[in-house]
Amino acid sequence: MTQQIPATPVFALLMDGAQVEIRQPMSDDHEAVRALHEGLSTESHYLRFFGFNRRVAEEVAKRICREPDPDHGALGAWLDGRLVGVAEYETYEAHGAAEIAEVALAVADDMHHRGVGTLLLEHLASLARSRGIRVFRADTLAENTPMLRVFADAGLPVRQRFANGVMDVSMPLDLGDHYLDAVTERERRADVASLEPLLRPSSVAVVGAGRGASSPGGAVLGSLSSGGFTGALYAVNSHAAGADLRGIRCYASIADLPEAPELAVIAVPAAGVVQAAADCARRGVSALVVITSGLTAEQGRELMALSHRHGMRVVGPNCLGIANSETGLDATFAAGHPRAGVAGVVVQSGGVGIGLLDHLSRLRIGVSSFASVGDKYDVSANDMLMWWEADATTRLGIVHVESFGNPRKFARTARRVGRSLPLLTVIAGRSAPGARAAASHTAAALTSEVVRRALFTQAGIVATDCLGDLVDVAALLAGQPFPQGPRVAIVSNAGGAGVLAADACVDAGLSVPELDPAVRDKLAALLPTCAAVSNPVDTTAAVGADLFHEAIELIAADQNVDAVLAVVSPTALGDLRVAVTGTRKPVAGVVLGQAETVQMGAGGLPSYAFPENAARALAHAWSYGRWRAQPAEQVPQLDGIRPADVRAIIDSCLETAPEGSWLPPRETLRLLAAYGLPLVPWRWAESSEEAVRAAAELGGRVALKAHVPGVVHKSAAGALQLDLRGPAEVRRAHRWLKRRFGDSLQGVLVQAMGDTGVEVLCGAVQDDVFGPVVVFGTGGVDTDAAADRAARLAPLTEADAGELIDQVRAAALLHGHPGRRPGDLDRLRDTLMRLSQLIHDHPEIAELDLNPTIVRPDGVQAVDARIRLAPRRVWDPYLRRLR
């Protein structure tokens, strides 16, 4: 059974960035609900109730504020403690189904056009969906255009029918792409508006500003003072009131300031943070950056309660600070100011942030905006992605996060933002094994690295294994176009270096093709007679800069080339490191003996110290270019699936075992069949004679699999009898299993022996953080030893399923070779998509193994299957809410 979402209070953003609390009205809210409806204008009252009876407000308040029950749901929105809107539903029994509910909304007249109604409708729909309601309907007067607009703008598939002046509106509560896109766009607009006081403040106060630069507060004040911030700047320190701190007058408290600053940077000891935040709230501050570390859990809760109640966005605590080159804002305690530029940066670690700021400044890429989010109480990478999307200055985004609060929303946001600007990250914590003990191969396959790579791949994020590679890729993408393909031409003035570069390109997954014959002829005419004009091209060390660059431009014009790697050994014949013009293809340089790993030359040409660095950077850039060139794909609508059958099996099992358990074999196979997953033919038997009859029905060779509670891995437990022929062998095998397991044997699964083919693992897991994840890899008894697997977040598109297959080493067998026909990849992709839809639709499926699944040229069949169920709390990852 699925645990219902409790109507717990959350905070969310209106379209202008204001924060509202959304929660279920209780009996204590009766007067507020009544007053809201009584306060509606005559027109609003008529449109809501089809008349002018003011006494209806009392009846509505009683209905909305009654004790929660399965047939009713209500939510209210409070702004600054005032109820500004309510939404409710009642199940609609007239259609004979509790899956339909009638919905109604009311919003205070002075709050129209701020997004209150749409926000309430989103949250109410999420609550209703978690309780099994599938459709909202409403009767609305045809002239009630504001309400009809709310329904239309929600993004749900609205169906309207007009009769007798009333519009009958029906809205299936589907989480389709159109709906999620509409929610995302509203969230983006609201989020950017809420971040304006944080990243474009007109005034800043540093609370806890020290007298010297040795304290974080003093250092932040110094950075703001010397960084070119053009707004008003204030220092607050009760121990230095009246003093001059770096040319800035210091005040005893924020209440003493001549104005309410938009942004306050808090750098006081942990014990004083909540009081400082309370002082800021009373003064009307709009945003906080909390530098302080070491807050207790209770202090953290108090800080966020204050911030939500007073509508303040918060960066931190335990952070380096923020910066925005557009306004000269440098509210960090880094040693130097970041160079203004085009890279947006968000990090958790302040140390990593300092390193990235230094590298980006040195490379003259520079920074557009920077946020060190620390413990991420509020502002996170999701917020910064949306800010960069709306910011015309940012052309490159760098994300370094060590934890995810809402990875699915992050992935969806990153996927959208990545279509317009490249996003880069480094996978942190790759060496940490999965912390969760797992009984199935699929669950054991999941580690933090596997799932993070899945998320980044699907979101189109360039994921590197170290900060050095991240900086290398940033240098290339900031100054060069990304490659349109993997074909690299190498030109060098040192033949041996060109060979090393070719090896590095192949190791990185790139190709080094032959050049066009016409291009080779032109190179032969241009270069010395001893030059090599194949690929790699060896110009010889005798050429000067002009000739070398002319050769590069000839090579870049070759239609068989997607990128050029120029490898230079410095000579006395001139500096070959000048900008290459006349090409729209990326050019990367390697300067042997260069002191720094990567430098940025004229015209945005990056030069690397080693060919391997350049090759990996080109490979990552090509990966991004390939992802961006793919059209955005929708999750397909699969035929032949029966969710109701699966729901009945799950509910029945969890009613017997509320804490969850492994699903018995018969139910496992029936559940899988309901989603069209390919299974080896099977029968169930509880005696040797039933097993004999089942084998005869199946025909040919069969296997017997014992069902013994607690036994998961049948081969290791001796619960498997294979390749049985005829009644005698089946009886003998059944007797052996009965002797081995005694009364614990509850029956046997009789299966036809599958034909030979490539054995793969198809599995799925509900990850506690990332949600449903599909795992694919080498299958059979060697699956754990092979450790050949990849993962993707469900639900999968067809492209996701194809990439999942191609990512593992077993793909070479599946695609075929001279000694083996290719497997049925269409059916395998379909299998993975069905598995993905199954675990996405039914979060109670905690683990699922189809191992082995046999892939043959003429089809796919799962030979063994295991499913573990567990009660799950339904959670809507796309619902608009603050942390």
Beta strands, then each sheet from edge to edge (+ up, - down):
strand 1: 2-3
strand 2: 10-13
strand 3: 19-23
strand 4: 72-79
strand 5: 82-91
strand 6: 100-107
strand 7: 135-141
strand 8: 159-163
strand 9: 166-172
strand 10: 203-207
strand 11: 232-236
strand 12: 244-245
strand 13: 248-251
strand 14: 263-266
strand 15: 287-290
strand 16: 313-315
strand 17: 321-324
strand 18: 329-332
strand 19: 340-347
strand 20: 367-372
strand 21: 396-400
strand 22: 423-426
strand 23: 462-464
strand 24: 488-492
strand 25: 537-538
strand 26: 563-568
strand 27: 587-591
strand 28: 598-600
strand 29: 606-608
strand 30: 661-662
strand 31: 682-685
strand 32: 702-706
strand 33: 720-724
strand 34: 748-752
strand 35: 758-767
strand 36: 771-778
strand 37: 789-793
strand 38: 845-856
strand 39: 859-862
strand 40: 865-869
strand 41: 872-873
sheet 1: 1+ 41+
sheet 2: 2+ 3- 4+ 5- 6+ 7+ 9- 8+
sheet 3: 12+ 13- 11- 10- 14- 15- 16-
sheet 4: 18+ 17- 20+ 19+ 21+ 22+ 23+
sheet 5: 25+ 24+ 26+ 27+ 29+ 28-
sheet 6: 30+ 40- 38+ 35- 36+ 37-
sheet 7: 30+ 40- 38+ 39-
sheet 8: 31+ 34- 32+ 33-
end
